[in-house]
């Protein structure tokens, strides 16, 4: 499937992510008007453990992505775009440099951890 803002050739962290997740990220990127840099996508169980991911991480299923955010303006634009695109699960990292999103319906919905 082709996306407007993401290409597997230049975005290796999108490899293995669900088409639904990528379609939603593409739509969110269009609304946000700022680049989306995926810093973590599909993880192996070993990599997930190395980075401190939880045992039932949505990254293990290809249903989650972490996005880089470099400043408060882009952070706002990204979060707004994600919301408009229909994401119901978002988390801002403690250092405020990454935003986790997932579409894992087996987890509690309408969650935003800041």
RODO-2510 file (C-alpha; in nm, 4 decimals, decimal comma):
residues 114
     n   res          X          Y          Z
     1     x     0,0000     0,0000     0,0000
     2     x     0,1299     0,3464    -0,0874
     3     x     0,1264     0,6297     0,1604
     4     x     0,1588     1,0011     0,0985
     5     x     0,4183     1,0740     0,3667
     6     x     0,5890     0,7402     0,4411
     7     x     0,8011     0,5108     0,2261
     8     x     0,9531     0,1811     0,3407
     9     x     1,2706     0,2667     0,1509
    10     x     1,3326     0,5799     0,3595
    11     x     1,1398     0,4930     0,6782
    12     x     1,2781     0,1536     0,7892
    13     x     1,0936     0,1753     1,1241
    14     x     0,7596     0,1424     0,9446
    15     x     0,8441    -0,2083     0,8202
    16     x     0,6118    -0,4602     0,9833
    17     x     0,3607    -0,2044     1,1069
    18     x    -0,0061    -0,2712     1,0330
    19     x    -0,1548    -0,1059     0,7258
    20     x    -0,4303     0,0442     0,9417
    21     x    -0,1744     0,2056     1,1731
    22     x     0,0239     0,3442     0,8789
    23     x    -0,2899     0,4757     0,7085
    24     x    -0,3872     0,6561     1,0297
    25     x    -0,0337     0,7946     1,0746
    26     x    -0,0377     0,9185     0,7149
    27     x    -0,3664     1,0991     0,7767
    28     x    -0,2386     1,2453     1,1029
    29     x     0,0777     1,3671     0,9297
    30     x    -0,1333     1,5466     0,6688
    31     x    -0,3325     1,7274     0,9392
    32     x    -0,0278     1,8084     1,1533
    33     x     0,1707     1,9679     0,8728
    34     x     0,5014     1,8715     1,0358
    35     x     0,7276     1,5721     0,9664
    36     x     0,6584     1,2473     1,1507
    37     x     0,9737     1,0525     1,2316
    38     x     0,9058     0,6985     1,3498
    39     x     1,1764     0,6098     1,6018
    40     x     1,0377     0,2703     1,6983
    41     x     0,7919     0,0422     1,5234
    42     x     0,7708    -0,3361     1,5199
    43     x     0,9976    -0,4888     1,7857
    44     x     1,1271    -0,8360     1,8488
    45     x     1,0767    -0,9621     2,2054
    46     x     1,4518    -0,9236     2,2617
    47     x     1,4628    -0,5637     2,1407
    48     x     1,1500    -0,4808     2,3381
    49     x     1,3202    -0,6087     2,6556
    50     x     1,6395    -0,4131     2,5748
    51     x     1,4500    -0,0835     2,5482
    52     x     1,2432    -0,1463     2,8610
    53     x     0,9158    -0,2181     2,6828
    54     x     0,6330    -0,3832     2,8730
    55     x     0,5765    -0,7558     2,8205
    56     x     0,2477    -0,7031     2,6354
    57     x     0,3754    -0,4110     2,4248
    58     x     0,1726    -0,3289     2,1155
    59     x     0,5070    -0,2853     1,9373
    60     x     0,5373    -0,6663     1,9394
    61     x     0,2229    -0,6889     1,7228
    62     x     0,3082    -0,4078     1,4801
    63     x     0,0267    -0,1996     1,6254
    64     x     0,2383     0,0786     1,7808
    65     x     0,4813     0,3497     1,6786
    66     x     0,6918     0,6003     1,8661
    67     x     0,7250     0,9409     1,7003
    68     x     0,9997     1,1948     1,7575
    69     x     0,8945     1,5436     1,8653
    70     x     1,1611     1,8109     1,8794
    71     x     0,9809     2,1053     2,0361
    72     x     0,6521     2,2092     2,1932
    73     x     0,5065     2,3469     1,8687
    74     x     0,5644     2,0273     1,6732
    75     x     0,4484     1,8231     1,9734
    76     x     0,1171     2,0103     1,9717
    77     x     0,0784     1,9694     1,5945
    78     x     0,1557     1,5962     1,6102
    79     x    -0,0830     1,5303     1,8988
    80     x    -0,3552     1,7329     1,7271
    81     x    -0,3049     1,5403     1,4024
    82     x    -0,3141     1,2070     1,5867
    83     x    -0,6373     1,3041     1,7609
    84     x    -0,8046     1,4157     1,4374
    85     x    -0,6918     1,0934     1,2657
    86     x    -0,8743     0,8902     1,5294
    87     x    -0,5995     0,7675     1,7602
    88     x    -0,7401     0,6781     2,1008
    89     x    -0,4175     0,5728     2,2727
    90     x    -0,1308     0,8238     2,3084
    91     x     0,1543     0,8628     2,5542
    92     x     0,4164     1,1338     2,5845
    93     x     0,7556     1,0072     2,7053
    94     x     0,8929     1,1425     3,0328
    95     x     1,1560     1,3438     2,8439
    96     x     0,8817     1,4798     2,6106
    97     x     1,0896     1,3810     2,3049
    98     x     0,8712     1,0922     2,1875
    99     x     0,5004     1,0258     2,1466
   100     x     0,3804     0,6646     2,1605
   101     x     0,0641     0,5783     1,9687
   102     x    -0,1045     0,2472     1,9168
   103     x    -0,4233     0,0992     1,7796
   104     x    -0,4291    -0,2082     2,0019
   105     x    -0,7987    -0,2698     2,0649
   106     x    -0,7185    -0,5300     2,3324
   107     x    -0,6104    -0,2426     2,5595
   108     x    -0,8039     0,0327     2,7330
   109     x    -0,9191     0,2946     2,4819
   110     x    -0,9332     0,6724     2,5111
   111     x    -0,6051     0,6972     2,7010
   112     x    -0,3630     0,9872     2,6906
   113     x    -0,0684     0,9747     2,9275
   114     x     0,1277     1,2972     2,9552
***
